[in-house]
Amino acid sequence: MSKRMLEVRKKVDKQKLYSLKEAIELLKELKRTKFDETVEIHINLGIDPKQSSQTVRGAVVLPHGTGKTARVCVLAKGEKLKEAEKSGAEFYGAEELIEKIAKGWTDFDALIATPDMMKDIAKLGKILGPKGLMPNPKTGTVTTEIVKAVEEVKKGRVEFRNDNYGIIHCPVGKISFDTDKLIENIMTVVDTIIKLKPAQAKGVYLKNIYLSSTMGPSIRINPQEFTKK
């Protein structure tokens, strides 16, 4: 076992439920990489992921952003395409851009489309789906409000959806962020997920919550910290 892993094992108590502040400060203390690691939250929800009615999916604008400038692509026609040109999106177009994506191009972080483009975008599912780039009304990426949608992505909007095990994985900022800013970002994400609790979900909703960084350990957080309001 490496020296770093021995240090992690010594510092992180796997049996302890850490406070959010403690977890963030421990991740910062254990950081040994030269690059600015992404901090992620992982939430195991009390849902049945096999039931479509219990899918938890949405998007939220982080108050302090993600620490990354997103490259946005917009698919639109006519007047909406003119809006896209002025929106600050890096890429915009219609059929020609769809064909480019169909050939494998995905050099962007978010794809926004107007509703009238969705029938043409359907054929891109196999390319966009696995990368989490398929536009969806629930995440605000299928819209006629192009300028607003692009602005939100640029400000730090993140999308989330539970996986096949009922777990949500969501970036919440960079490890260089001030602790208070990371706390505010995380609380915003968790509050949004709580509001999206499916009516069919029974029992404990926030079962387990972990915080991690790109090269750091997973630290277990006390779920009551998010429900004690």
Helices and strands as residue ranges (DSSP letters): H 3-11, H 20-30, E 38-45, G 52-54, E 57-61, E 72-75, H 78-86, E 91-93, H 95-102, E 110-113, G 115-117, H 118-121, G 122-124, H 125-128, G 129-131, G 137-139, H 146-155, E 157-161, E 167-174, H 179-195, E 206-213, E 219-221, G 223-226
